[in-house]
Amino acid sequence: MEGKQIFNAAEAARIVGCTPQEMRFNLEKGVWKFGRVIFPNATGRKLKKYIILRCDLKKYFGLEDDYIETCLNHQ
């Protein structure tokens, strides 16, 4: 395994090729069955938190580590 293992919504969106808003919406509504949404009332935080594991993203979309690293390094 290479690099970062946990991504936020913006990083995952860059890898998948969608907007961060689309990533957050699809995770919240259960359209995409990977990642976790931590709602504010569960943690006492004011904002939602999105946790996407590298292994889940790779499995769901059939991605390779090299592709993920390339996407993250081209900002």
mmCIF file of the N, C-alpha and C atoms, coordinates in Angstrom:
data_MODEL
# 
_entry.id   MODEL 
# 
loop_
_atom_site.group_PDB 
_atom_site.id 
_atom_site.type_symbol 
_atom_site.label_atom_id 
_atom_site.label_alt_id 
_atom_site.label_comp_id 
_atom_site.label_asym_id 
_atom_site.label_entity_id 
_atom_site.label_seq_id 
_atom_site.pdbx_PDB_ins_code 
_atom_site.Cartn_x 
_atom_site.Cartn_y 
_atom_site.Cartn_z 
_atom_site.occupancy 
_atom_site.B_iso_or_equiv 
_atom_site.pdbx_formal_charge 
_atom_site.auth_seq_id 
_atom_site.auth_comp_id 
_atom_site.auth_asym_id 
_atom_site.auth_atom_id 
_atom_site.pdbx_PDB_model_num 
ATOM 1   N N  . MET A 1 1  ? 0.833   -1.186 0.000   1.00 0.00 ? 1  MET A N  1 
ATOM 2   C CA . MET A 1 1  ? 0.000   0.000  0.000   1.00 0.00 ? 1  MET A CA 1 
ATOM 3   C C  . MET A 1 1  ? 0.875   1.245  0.000   1.00 0.00 ? 1  MET A C  1 
ATOM 4   N N  . GLU A 1 2  ? 0.432   2.225  -0.736  1.00 0.00 ? 2  GLU A N  1 
ATOM 5   C CA . GLU A 1 2  ? 1.184   3.465  -0.842  1.00 0.00 ? 2  GLU A CA 1 
ATOM 6   C C  . GLU A 1 2  ? 0.414   4.610  -0.203  1.00 0.00 ? 2  GLU A C  1 
ATOM 7   N N  . GLY A 1 3  ? 1.138   5.625  0.207   1.00 0.00 ? 3  GLY A N  1 
ATOM 8   C CA . GLY A 1 3  ? 0.549   6.902  0.582   1.00 0.00 ? 3  GLY A CA 1 
ATOM 9   C C  . GLY A 1 3  ? -0.542  6.889  1.621   1.00 0.00 ? 3  GLY A C  1 
ATOM 10  N N  . LYS A 1 4  ? -1.336  7.907  1.535   1.00 0.00 ? 4  LYS A N  1 
ATOM 11  C CA . LYS A 1 4  ? -2.409  8.167  2.479   1.00 0.00 ? 4  LYS A CA 1 
ATOM 12  C C  . LYS A 1 4  ? -3.470  7.059  2.437   1.00 0.00 ? 4  LYS A C  1 
ATOM 13  N N  . GLN A 1 5  ? -3.965  6.670  3.602   1.00 0.00 ? 5  GLN A N  1 
ATOM 14  C CA . GLN A 1 5  ? -4.935  5.579  3.684   1.00 0.00 ? 5  GLN A CA 1 
ATOM 15  C C  . GLN A 1 5  ? -6.368  6.053  3.950   1.00 0.00 ? 5  GLN A C  1 
ATOM 16  N N  . ILE A 1 6  ? -6.522  7.265  4.451   1.00 0.00 ? 6  ILE A N  1 
ATOM 17  C CA . ILE A 1 6  ? -7.846  7.820  4.743   1.00 0.00 ? 6  ILE A CA 1 
ATOM 18  C C  . ILE A 1 6  ? -7.981  9.146  3.999   1.00 0.00 ? 6  ILE A C  1 
ATOM 19  N N  . PHE A 1 7  ? -9.063  9.278  3.236   1.00 0.00 ? 7  PHE A N  1 
ATOM 20  C CA . PHE A 1 7  ? -9.298  10.486 2.447   1.00 0.00 ? 7  PHE A CA 1 
ATOM 21  C C  . PHE A 1 7  ? -10.512 11.239 2.962   1.00 0.00 ? 7  PHE A C  1 
ATOM 22  N N  . ASN A 1 8  ? -10.509 12.555 2.760   1.00 0.00 ? 8  ASN A N  1 
ATOM 23  C CA . ASN A 1 8  ? -11.712 13.342 3.011   1.00 0.00 ? 8  ASN A CA 1 
ATOM 24  C C  . ASN A 1 8  ? -12.518 13.395 1.710   1.00 0.00 ? 8  ASN A C  1 
ATOM 25  N N  . ALA A 1 9  ? -13.648 14.060 1.740   1.00 0.00 ? 9  ALA A N  1 
ATOM 26  C CA . ALA A 1 9  ? -14.532 14.084 0.569   1.00 0.00 ? 9  ALA A CA 1 
ATOM 27  C C  . ALA A 1 9  ? -13.883 14.748 -0.639  1.00 0.00 ? 9  ALA A C  1 
ATOM 28  N N  . ALA A 1 10 ? -13.127 15.818 -0.412  1.00 0.00 ? 10 ALA A N  1 
ATOM 29  C CA . ALA A 1 10 ? -12.492 16.529 -1.530  1.00 0.00 ? 10 ALA A CA 1 
ATOM 30  C C  . ALA A 1 10 ? -11.427 15.664 -2.203  1.00 0.00 ? 10 ALA A C  1 
ATOM 31  N N  . GLU A 1 11 ? -10.633 14.961 -1.414  1.00 0.00 ? 11 GLU A N  1 
ATOM 32  C CA . GLU A 1 11 ? -9.596  14.099 -1.979  1.00 0.00 ? 11 GLU A CA 1 
ATOM 33  C C  . GLU A 1 11 ? -10.222 12.932 -2.751  1.00 0.00 ? 11 GLU A C  1 
ATOM 34  N N  . ALA A 1 12 ? -11.228 12.314 -2.161  1.00 0.00 ? 12 ALA A N  1 
ATOM 35  C CA . ALA A 1 12 ? -11.897 11.197 -2.833  1.00 0.00 ? 12 ALA A CA 1 
ATOM 36  C C  . ALA A 1 12 ? -12.559 11.653 -4.125  1.00 0.00 ? 12 ALA A C  1 
ATOM 37  N N  . ALA A 1 13 ? -13.138 12.847 -4.113  1.00 0.00 ? 13 ALA A N  1 
ATOM 38  C CA . ALA A 1 13 ? -13.775 13.392 -5.318  1.00 0.00 ? 13 ALA A CA 1 
ATOM 39  C C  . ALA A 1 13 ? -12.753 13.584 -6.432  1.00 0.00 ? 13 ALA A C  1 
ATOM 40  N N  . ARG A 1 14 ? -11.568 14.062 -6.088  1.00 0.00 ? 14 ARG A N  1 
ATOM 41  C CA . ARG A 1 14 ? -10.506 14.250 -7.076  1.00 0.00 ? 14 ARG A CA 1 
ATOM 42  C C  . ARG A 1 14 ? -10.126 12.914 -7.715  1.00 0.00 ? 14 ARG A C  1 
ATOM 43  N N  . ILE A 1 15 ? -10.075 11.872 -6.905  1.00 0.00 ? 15 ILE A N  1 
ATOM 44  C CA . ILE A 1 15 ? -9.710  10.540 -7.404  1.00 0.00 ? 15 ILE A CA 1 
ATOM 45  C C  . ILE A 1 15 ? -10.793 9.984  -8.323  1.00 0.00 ? 15 ILE A C  1 
ATOM 46  N N  . VAL A 1 16 ? -12.038 10.131 -7.929  1.00 0.00 ? 16 VAL A N  1 
ATOM 47  C CA . VAL A 1 16 ? -13.168 9.552  -8.664  1.00 0.00 ? 16 VAL A CA 1 
ATOM 48  C C  . VAL A 1 16 ? -13.538 10.403 -9.877  1.00 0.00 ? 16 VAL A C  1 
ATOM 49  N N  . GLY A 1 17 ? -13.273 11.698 -9.804  1.00 0.00 ? 17 GLY A N  1 
ATOM 50  C CA . GLY A 1 17 ? -13.589 12.575 -10.933 1.00 0.00 ? 17 GLY A CA 1 
ATOM 51  C C  . GLY A 1 17 ? -14.946 13.236 -10.813 1.00 0.00 ? 17 GLY A C  1 
ATOM 52  N N  . CYS A 1 18 ? -15.336 13.575 -9.596  1.00 0.00 ? 18 CYS A N  1 
ATOM 53  C CA . CYS A 1 18 ? -16.595 14.292 -9.388  1.00 0.00 ? 18 CYS A CA 1 
ATOM 54  C C  . CYS A 1 18 ? -16.303 15.502 -8.510  1.00 0.00 ? 18 CYS A C  1 
ATOM 55  N N  . THR A 1 19 ? -17.318 16.286 -8.217  1.00 0.00 ? 19 THR A N  1 
ATOM 56  C CA . THR A 1 19 ? -17.130 17.426 -7.329  1.00 0.00 ? 19 THR A CA 1 
ATOM 57  C C  . THR A 1 19 ? -17.190 16.956 -5.874  1.00 0.00 ? 19 THR A C  1 
ATOM 58  N N  . PRO A 1 20 ? -16.585 17.707 -4.965  1.00 0.00 ? 20 PRO A N  1 
ATOM 59  C CA . PRO A 1 20 ? -16.700 17.352 -3.551  1.00 0.00 ? 20 PRO A CA 1 
ATOM 60  C C  . PRO A 1 20 ? -18.153 17.323 -3.071  1.00 0.00 ? 20 PRO A C  1 
ATOM 61  N N  . GLN A 1 21 ? -18.958 18.232 -3.590  1.00 0.00 ? 21 GLN A N  1 
ATOM 62  C CA . GLN A 1 21 ? -20.379 18.264 -3.217  1.00 0.00 ? 21 GLN A CA 1 
ATOM 63  C C  . GLN A 1 21 ? -21.089 16.977 -3.641  1.00 0.00 ? 21 GLN A C  1 
ATOM 64  N N  . GLU A 1 22 ? -20.786 16.513 -4.856  1.00 0.00 ? 22 GLU A N  1 
ATOM 65  C CA . GLU A 1 22 ? -21.384 15.269 -5.348  1.00 0.00 ? 22 GLU A CA 1 
ATOM 66  C C  . GLU A 1 22 ? -20.931 14.086 -4.497  1.00 0.00 ? 22 GLU A C  1 
ATOM 67  N N  . MET A 1 23 ? -19.676 14.076 -4.108  1.00 0.00 ? 23 MET A N  1 
ATOM 68  C CA . MET A 1 23 ? -19.154 13.013 -3.254  1.00 0.00 ? 23 MET A CA 1 
ATOM 69  C C  . MET A 1 23 ? -19.905 12.994 -1.926  1.00 0.00 ? 23 MET A C  1 
ATOM 70  N N  . ARG A 1 24 ? -20.026 14.156 -1.294  1.00 0.00 ? 24 ARG A N  1 
ATOM 71  C CA . ARG A 1 24 ? -20.711 14.233 0.002   1.00 0.00 ? 24 ARG A CA 1 
ATOM 72  C C  . ARG A 1 24 ? -22.173 13.811 -0.119  1.00 0.00 ? 24 ARG A C  1 
ATOM 73  N N  . PHE A 1 25 ? -22.858 14.301 -1.150  1.00 0.00 ? 25 PHE A N  1 
ATOM 74  C CA . PHE A 1 25 ? -24.266 13.974 -1.351  1.00 0.00 ? 25 PHE A CA 1 
ATOM 75  C C  . PHE A 1 25 ? -24.463 12.467 -1.528  1.00 0.00 ? 25 PHE A C  1 
ATOM 76  N N  . ASN A 1 26 ? -23.669 11.857 -2.404  1.00 0.00 ? 26 ASN A N  1 
ATOM 77  C CA . ASN A 1 26 ? -23.814 10.425 -2.684  1.00 0.00 ? 26 ASN A CA 1 
ATOM 78  C C  . ASN A 1 26 ? -23.482 9.563  -1.468  1.00 0.00 ? 26 ASN A C  1 
ATOM 79  N N  . LEU A 1 27 ? -22.533 9.985  -0.657  1.00 0.00 ? 27 LEU A N  1 
ATOM 80  C CA . LEU A 1 27 ? -22.231 9.241  0.567   1.00 0.00 ? 27 LEU A CA 1 
ATOM 81  C C  . LEU A 1 27 ? -23.358 9.384  1.582   1.00 0.00 ? 27 LEU A C  1 
ATOM 82  N N  . GLU A 1 28 ? -23.860 10.604 1.744   1.00 0.00 ? 28 GLU A N  1 
ATOM 83  C CA . GLU A 1 28 ? -24.945 10.846 2.708   1.00 0.00 ? 28 GLU A CA 1 
ATOM 84  C C  . GLU A 1 28 ? -26.212 10.081 2.347   1.00 0.00 ? 28 GLU A C  1 
ATOM 85  N N  . LYS A 1 29 ? -26.551 10.050 1.075   1.00 0.00 ? 29 LYS A N  1 
ATOM 86  C CA . LYS A 1 29 ? -27.795 9.411  0.633   1.00 0.00 ? 29 LYS A CA 1 
ATOM 87  C C  . LYS A 1 29 ? -27.664 7.905  0.442   1.00 0.00 ? 29 LYS A C  1 
ATOM 88  N N  . GLY A 1 30 ? -26.446 7.379  0.591   1.00 0.00 ? 30 GLY A N  1 
ATOM 89  C CA . GLY A 1 30 ? -26.242 5.942  0.437   1.00 0.00 ? 30 GLY A CA 1 
ATOM 90  C C  . GLY A 1 30 ? -26.162 5.471  -0.997  1.00 0.00 ? 30 GLY A C  1 
ATOM 91  N N  . VAL A 1 31 ? -25.993 6.407  -1.930  1.00 0.00 ? 31 VAL A N  1 
ATOM 92  C CA . VAL A 1 31 ? -25.854 6.043  -3.342  1.00 0.00 ? 31 VAL A CA 1 
ATOM 93  C C  . VAL A 1 31 ? -24.570 5.252  -3.538  1.00 0.00 ? 31 VAL A C  1 
ATOM 94  N N  . TRP A 1 32 ? -23.495 5.743  -2.910  1.00 0.00 ? 32 TRP A N  1 
ATOM 95  C CA . TRP A 1 32 ? -22.218 5.029  -2.952  1.00 0.00 ? 32 TRP A CA 1 
ATOM 96  C C  . TRP A 1 32 ? -22.035 4.325  -1.626  1.00 0.00 ? 32 TRP A C  1 
ATOM 97  N N  . LYS A 1 33 ? -21.730 3.043  -1.687  1.00 0.00 ? 33 LYS A N  1 
ATOM 98  C CA . LYS A 1 33 ? -21.669 2.196  -0.495  1.00 0.00 ? 33 LYS A CA 1 
ATOM 99  C C  . LYS A 1 33 ? -20.262 2.061  0.074   1.00 0.00 ? 33 LYS A C  1 
ATOM 100 N N  . PHE A 1 34 ? -19.498 3.104  0.038   1.00 0.00 ? 34 PHE A N  1 
ATOM 101 C CA . PHE A 1 34 ? -18.176 3.111  0.658   1.00 0.00 ? 34 PHE A CA 1 
ATOM 102 C C  . PHE A 1 34 ? -18.091 4.393  1.473   1.00 0.00 ? 34 PHE A C  1 
ATOM 103 N N  . GLY A 1 35 ? -17.178 4.462  2.379   1.00 0.00 ? 35 GLY A N  1 
ATOM 104 C CA . GLY A 1 35 ? -17.003 5.674  3.176   1.00 0.00 ? 35 GLY A CA 1 
ATOM 105 C C  . GLY A 1 35 ? -18.009 5.775  4.306   1.00 0.00 ? 35 GLY A C  1 
ATOM 106 N N  . ARG A 1 36 ? -17.725 6.683  5.207   1.00 0.00 ? 36 ARG A N  1 
ATOM 107 C CA . ARG A 1 36 ? -18.573 6.912  6.363   1.00 0.00 ? 36 ARG A CA 1 
ATOM 108 C C  . ARG A 1 36 ? -18.862 8.390  6.496   1.00 0.00 ? 36 ARG A C  1 
ATOM 109 N N  . VAL A 1 37 ? -20.074 8.700  6.924   1.00 0.00 ? 37 VAL A N  1 
ATOM 110 C CA . VAL A 1 37 ? -20.443 10.068 7.229   1.00 0.00 ? 37 VAL A CA 1 
ATOM 111 C C  . VAL A 1 37 ? -20.666 10.137 8.737   1.00 0.00 ? 37 VAL A C  1 
ATOM 112 N N  . ILE A 1 38 ? -19.930 10.997 9.395   1.00 0.00 ? 38 ILE A N  1 
ATOM 113 C CA . ILE A 1 38 ? -20.088 11.196 10.824  1.00 0.00 ? 38 ILE A CA 1 
ATOM 114 C C  . ILE A 1 38 ? -20.889 12.484 10.999  1.00 0.00 ? 38 ILE A C  1 
ATOM 115 N N  . PHE A 1 39 ? -22.100 12.345 11.503  1.00 0.00 ? 39 PHE A N  1 
ATOM 116 C CA . PHE A 1 39 ? -22.982 13.489 11.644  1.00 0.00 ? 39 PHE A CA 1 
ATOM 117 C C  . PHE A 1 39 ? -22.653 14.271 12.916  1.00 0.00 ? 39 PHE A C  1 
ATOM 118 N N  . PRO A 1 40 ? -22.886 15.577 12.914  1.00 0.00 ? 40 PRO A N  1 
ATOM 119 C CA . PRO A 1 40 ? -22.503 16.427 14.043  1.00 0.00 ? 40 PRO A CA 1 
ATOM 120 C C  . PRO A 1 40 ? -23.040 15.971 15.393  1.00 0.00 ? 40 PRO A C  1 
ATOM 121 N N  . ASN A 1 41 ? -24.288 15.565 15.458  1.00 0.00 ? 41 ASN A N  1 
ATOM 122 C CA . ASN A 1 41 ? -24.867 15.194 16.744  1.00 0.00 ? 41 ASN A CA 1 
ATOM 123 C C  . ASN A 1 41 ? -24.206 13.957 17.352  1.00 0.00 ? 41 ASN A C  1 
ATOM 124 N N  . ALA A 1 42 ? -23.528 13.174 16.548  1.00 0.00 ? 42 ALA A N  1 
ATOM 125 C CA . ALA A 1 42 ? -22.862 11.976 17.054  1.00 0.00 ? 42 ALA A CA 1 
ATOM 126 C C  . ALA A 1 42 ? -21.535 12.307 17.726  1.00 0.00 ? 42 ALA A C  1 
ATOM 127 N N  . THR A 1 43 ? -20.941 13.424 17.384  1.00 0.00 ? 43 THR A N  1 
ATOM 128 C CA . THR A 1 43 ? -19.609 13.739 17.889  1.00 0.00 ? 43 THR A CA 1 
ATOM 129 C C  . THR A 1 43 ? -19.539 15.053 18.658  1.00 0.00 ? 43 THR A C  1 
ATOM 130 N N  . GLY A 1 44 ? -20.594 15.839 18.616  1.00 0.00 ? 44 GLY A N  1 
ATOM 131 C CA . GLY A 1 44 ? -20.557 17.147 19.236  1.00 0.00 ? 44 GLY A CA 1 
ATOM 132 C C  . GLY A 1 44 ? -19.924 18.211 18.344  1.00 0.00 ? 44 GLY A C  1 
ATOM 133 N N  . ARG A 1 45 ? -19.505 17.795 17.138  1.00 0.00 ? 45 ARG A N  1 
ATOM 134 C CA . ARG A 1 45 ? -18.927 18.734 16.183  1.00 0.00 ? 45 ARG A CA 1 
ATOM 135 C C  . ARG A 1 45 ? -20.037 19.546 15.529  1.00 0.00 ? 45 ARG A C  1 
ATOM 136 N N  . LYS A 1 46 ? -19.656 20.642 14.898  1.00 0.00 ? 46 LYS A N  1 
ATOM 137 C CA . LYS A 1 46 ? -20.629 21.481 14.196  1.00 0.00 ? 46 LYS A CA 1 
ATOM 138 C C  . LYS A 1 46 ? -20.818 21.065 12.747  1.00 0.00 ? 46 LYS A C  1 
ATOM 139 N N  . LEU A 1 47 ? -19.826 20.385 12.176  1.00 0.00 ? 47 LEU A N  1 
ATOM 140 C CA . LEU A 1 47 ? -19.874 19.995 10.768  1.00 0.00 ? 47 LEU A CA 1 
ATOM 141 C C  . LEU A 1 47 ? -19.827 18.478 10.631  1.00 0.00 ? 47 LEU A C  1 
ATOM 142 N N  . LYS A 1 48 ? -20.352 17.991 9.516   1.00 0.00 ? 48 LYS A N  1 
ATOM 143 C CA . LYS A 1 48 ? -20.245 16.568 9.196   1.00 0.00 ? 48 LYS A CA 1 
ATOM 144 C C  . LYS A 1 48 ? -18.801 16.248 8.845   1.00 0.00 ? 48 LYS A C  1 
ATOM 145 N N  . LYS A 1 49 ? -18.417 15.019 9.085   1.00 0.00 ? 49 LYS A N  1 
ATOM 146 C CA . LYS A 1 49 ? -17.084 14.566 8.720   1.00 0.00 ? 49 LYS A CA 1 
ATOM 147 C C  . LYS A 1 49 ? -17.244 13.362 7.793   1.00 0.00 ? 49 LYS A C  1 
ATOM 148 N N  . TYR A 1 50 ? -16.427 13.314 6.752   1.00 0.00 ? 50 TYR A N  1 
ATOM 149 C CA . TYR A 1 50 ? -16.480 12.233 5.769   1.00 0.00 ? 50 TYR A CA 1 
ATOM 150 C C  . TYR A 1 50 ? -15.174 11.467 5.827   1.00 0.00 ? 50 TYR A C  1 
ATOM 151 N N  . ILE A 1 51 ? -15.276 10.159 5.975   1.00 0.00 ? 51 ILE A N  1 
ATOM 152 C CA . ILE A 1 51 ? -14.101 9.304  6.054   1.00 0.00 ? 51 ILE A CA 1 
ATOM 153 C C  . ILE A 1 51 ? -14.203 8.260  4.958   1.00 0.00 ? 51 ILE A C  1 
ATOM 154 N N  . ILE A 1 52 ? -13.234 8.266  4.059   1.00 0.00 ? 52 ILE A N  1 
ATOM 155 C CA . ILE A 1 52 ? -13.208 7.306  2.953   1.00 0.00 ? 52 ILE A CA 1 
ATOM 156 C C  . ILE A 1 52 ? -11.881 6.564  3.029   1.00 0.00 ? 52 ILE A C  1 
ATOM 157 N N  . LEU A 1 53 ? -11.944 5.266  3.209   1.00 0.00 ? 53 LEU A N  1 
ATOM 158 C CA . LEU A 1 53 ? -10.736 4.458  3.284   1.00 0.00 ? 53 LEU A CA 1 
ATOM 159 C C  . LEU A 1 53 ? -10.250 4.116  1.885   1.00 0.00 ? 53 LEU A C  1 
ATOM 160 N N  . ARG A 1 54 ? -8.941  4.160  1.716   1.00 0.00 ? 54 ARG A N  1 
ATOM 161 C CA . ARG A 1 54 ? -8.316  3.856  0.428   1.00 0.00 ? 54 ARG A CA 1 
ATOM 162 C C  . ARG A 1 54 ? -8.738  2.476  -0.073  1.00 0.00 ? 54 ARG A C  1 
ATOM 163 N N  . CYS A 1 55 ? -8.718  1.475  0.795   1.00 0.00 ? 55 CYS A N  1 
ATOM 164 C CA . CYS A 1 55 ? -9.047  0.110  0.369   1.00 0.00 ? 55 CYS A CA 1 
ATOM 165 C C  . CYS A 1 55 ? -10.492 0.006  -0.117  1.00 0.00 ? 55 CYS A C  1 
ATOM 166 N N  . ASP A 1 56 ? -11.417 0.739  0.528   1.00 0.00 ? 56 ASP A N  1 
ATOM 167 C CA . ASP A 1 56 ? -12.820 0.727  0.099   1.00 0.00 ? 56 ASP A CA 1 
ATOM 168 C C  . ASP A 1 56 ? -12.993 1.412  -1.251  1.00 0.00 ? 56 ASP A C  1 
ATOM 169 N N  . LEU A 1 57 ? -12.301 2.528  -1.431  1.00 0.00 ? 57 LEU A N  1 
ATOM 170 C CA . LEU A 1 57 ? -12.365 3.272  -2.697  1.00 0.00 ? 57 LEU A CA 1 
ATOM 171 C C  . LEU A 1 57 ? -11.804 2.427  -3.838  1.00 0.00 ? 57 LEU A C  1 
ATOM 172 N N  . LYS A 1 58 ? -10.671 1.781  -3.587  1.00 0.00 ? 58 LYS A N  1 
ATOM 173 C CA . LYS A 1 58 ? -10.050 0.921  -4.602  1.00 0.00 ? 58 LYS A CA 1 
ATOM 174 C C  . LYS A 1 58 ? -10.980 -0.222 -4.993  1.00 0.00 ? 58 LYS A C  1 
ATOM 175 N N  . LYS A 1 59 ? -11.565 -0.849 -4.011  1.00 0.00 ? 59 LYS A N  1 
ATOM 176 C CA . LYS A 1 59 ? -12.429 -2.007 -4.270  1.00 0.00 ? 59 LYS A CA 1 
ATOM 177 C C  . LYS A 1 59 ? -13.705 -1.590 -5.023  1.00 0.00 ? 59 LYS A C  1 
ATOM 178 N N  . TYR A 1 60 ? -14.340 -0.512 -4.574  1.00 0.00 ? 60 TYR A N  1 
ATOM 179 C CA . TYR A 1 60 ? -15.614 -0.072 -5.153  1.00 0.00 ? 60 TYR A CA 1 
ATOM 180 C C  . TYR A 1 60 ? -15.467 0.341  -6.615  1.00 0.00 ? 60 TYR A C  1 
ATOM 181 N N  . PHE A 1 61 ? -14.377 1.074  -6.929  1.00 0.00 ? 61 PHE A N  1 
ATOM 182 C CA . PHE A 1 61 ? -14.183 1.583  -8.282  1.00 0.00 ? 61 PHE A CA 1 
ATOM 183 C C  . PHE A 1 61 ? -13.164 0.793  -9.091  1.00 0.00 ? 61 PHE A C  1 
ATOM 184 N N  . GLY A 1 62 ? -12.520 -0.202 -8.474  1.00 0.00 ? 62 GLY A N  1 
ATOM 185 C CA . GLY A 1 62 ? -11.521 -0.998 -9.180  1.00 0.00 ? 62 GLY A CA 1 
ATOM 186 C C  . GLY A 1 62 ? -10.270 -0.203 -9.539  1.00 0.00 ? 62 GLY A C  1 
ATOM 187 N N  . LEU A 1 63 ? -9.799  0.606  -8.603  1.00 0.00 ? 63 LEU A N  1 
ATOM 188 C CA . LEU A 1 63 ? -8.664  1.485  -8.854  1.00 0.00 ? 63 LEU A CA 1 
ATOM 189 C C  . LEU A 1 63 ? -7.352  0.866  -8.376  1.00 0.00 ? 63 LEU A C  1 
ATOM 190 N N  . GLU A 1 64 ? -6.269  1.335  -8.975  1.00 0.00 ? 64 GLU A N  1 
ATOM 191 C CA . GLU A 1 64 ? -4.916  0.920  -8.582  1.00 0.00 ? 64 GLU A CA 1 
ATOM 192 C C  . GLU A 1 64 ? -4.256  2.049  -7.789  1.00 0.00 ? 64 GLU A C  1 
ATOM 193 N N  . ASP A 1 65 ? -3.287  1.674  -6.955  1.00 0.00 ? 65 ASP A N  1 
ATOM 194 C CA . ASP A 1 65 ? -2.576  2.662  -6.147  1.00 0.00 ? 65 ASP A CA 1 
ATOM 195 C C  . ASP A 1 65 ? -1.897  3.727  -6.999  1.00 0.00 ? 65 ASP A C  1 
ATOM 196 N N  . ASP A 1 66 ? -1.316  3.338  -8.111  1.00 0.00 ? 66 ASP A N  1 
ATOM 197 C CA . ASP A 1 66 ? -0.631  4.299  -8.974  1.00 0.00 ? 66 ASP A CA 1 
ATOM 198 C C  . ASP A 1 66 ? -1.590  5.374  -9.476  1.00 0.00 ? 66 ASP A C  1 
ATOM 199 N N  . TYR A 1 67 ? -2.788  4.973  -9.850  1.00 0.00 ? 67 TYR A N  1 
ATOM 200 C CA . TYR A 1 67 ? -3.795  5.916  -10.334 1.00 0.00 ? 67 TYR A CA 1 
ATOM 201 C C  . TYR A 1 67 ? -4.196  6.886  -9.214  1.00 0.00 ? 67 TYR A C  1 
ATOM 202 N N  . ILE A 1 68 ? -4.400  6.360  -8.032  1.00 0.00 ? 68 ILE A N  1 
ATOM 203 C CA . ILE A 1 68 ? -4.786  7.197  -6.888  1.00 0.00 ? 68 ILE A CA 1 
ATOM 204 C C  . ILE A 1 68 ? -3.712  8.223  -6.594  1.00 0.00 ? 68 ILE A C  1 
ATOM 205 N N  . GLU A 1 69 ? -2.469  7.797  -6.554  1.00 0.00 ? 69 GLU A N  1 
ATOM 206 C CA . GLU A 1 69 ? -1.362  8.725  -6.294  1.00 0.00 ? 69 GLU A CA 1 
ATOM 207 C C  . GLU A 1 69 ? -1.257  9.785  -7.371  1.00 0.00 ? 69 GLU A C  1 
ATOM 208 N N  . THR A 1 70 ? -1.448  9.416  -8.630  1.00 0.00 ? 70 THR A N  1 
ATOM 209 C CA . THR A 1 70 ? -1.406  10.366 -9.725  1.00 0.00 ? 70 THR A CA 1 
ATOM 210 C C  . THR A 1 70 ? -2.494  11.424 -9.559  1.00 0.00 ? 70 THR A C  1 
ATOM 211 N N  . CYS A 1 71 ? -3.700  10.996 -9.225  1.00 0.00 ? 71 CYS A N  1 
ATOM 212 C CA . CYS A 1 71 ? -4.811  11.929 -9.034  1.00 0.00 ? 71 CYS A CA 1 
ATOM 213 C C  . CYS A 1 71 ? -4.539  12.892 -7.882  1.00 0.00 ? 71 CYS A C  1 
ATOM 214 N N  . LEU A 1 72 ? -4.014  12.390 -6.796  1.00 0.00 ? 72 LEU A N  1 
ATOM 215 C CA . LEU A 1 72 ? -3.754  13.232 -5.634  1.00 0.00 ? 72 LEU A CA 1 
ATOM 216 C C  . LEU A 1 72 ? -2.613  14.212 -5.862  1.00 0.00 ? 72 LEU A C  1 
ATOM 217 N N  . ASN A 1 73 ? -1.649  13.829 -6.695  1.00 0.00 ? 73 ASN A N  1 
ATOM 218 C CA . ASN A 1 73 ? -0.492  14.691 -6.927  1.00 0.00 ? 73 ASN A CA 1 
ATOM 219 C C  . ASN A 1 73 ? -0.722  15.732 -8.011  1.00 0.00 ? 73 ASN A C  1 
ATOM 220 N N  . HIS A 1 74 ? -1.780  15.600 -8.802  1.00 0.00 ? 74 HIS A N  1 
ATOM 221 C CA . HIS A 1 74 ? -2.112  16.595 -9.836  1.00 0.00 ? 74 HIS A CA 1 
ATOM 222 C C  . HIS A 1 74 ? -3.244  17.464 -9.346  1.00 0.00 ? 74 HIS A C  1 
ATOM 223 N N  . GLN A 1 75 ? -2.897  18.519 -8.643  1.00 0.00 ? 75 GLN A N  1 
ATOM 224 C CA . GLN A 1 75 ? -3.920  19.381 -8.064  1.00 0.00 ? 75 GLN A CA 1 
ATOM 225 C C  . GLN A 1 75 ? -4.232  20.509 -8.969  1.00 0.00 ? 75 GLN A C  1 
# 
